[in-house]
Structure formats: C-alpha cells, structure tokens
Amino acid sequence: MEDKNLMENILLLEKGVCDLFMHGTLESSTENVHQAFNNALNEALCMQDELYGKMVSKGWYTTKQADQAKINSLKQEYSLQAQ
C-alpha cells in the first residue's frame, strides 16, 4: 500500500475515533467517565492534527480557500433566518 493511502486510512480512522470519544464525552453519566473520554478525545485530536500536518507537508492533503462572496452570502442568509 502506498504511503499516501496508508496515511489517508489512518487519518480516517482517527477522525472516527475522535467522533466516538466526543459522543462519549457528551453522553457520559459521571465525572470520572466524562474526564476519561475527554482526555482520550484531546489525545486523539492532537494525533489527528499531527497526521494532518504531515499529510499537508507532503502535499497529500490539499484544501481550497473558500470564496469570500459565498461566505458573505451564507452569513447574510443565516443571520436573516436567526431573526
């Protein structure tokens, strides 16, 4: 398996782990369980950030700059809905 594909798979798994830990944190019934999930979530988020950074540095994860006109349009649309 290519390094790029391997890193993509690891990043996807890590994102899934973050999602599970986030829900565990939100839905925990005791402070001890909440803290355990929250600590695990923070560690997983740091690992995800590190993976993302390595992929970006190799050119394996690219993002596009959002169009400012679209951002402004959405802001206006949602601010009108909130009123």
Residue pairs with C-beta under 8 A, 6 or more apart in sequence:
1 9
4 55
4 58
4 60
7 51
7 54
7 55
7 60
8 55
8 60
10 51
11 48
11 51
11 52
11 55
11 61
14 44
14 47
14 48
14 51
15 48
17 44
18 41
18 44
18 45
18 48
21 37
21 38
21 40
21 41
21 44
22 41
24 33
24 37
24 40
24 41
25 34
25 37
25 38
25 41
28 34
28 36
28 37
52 61
55 61
56 62
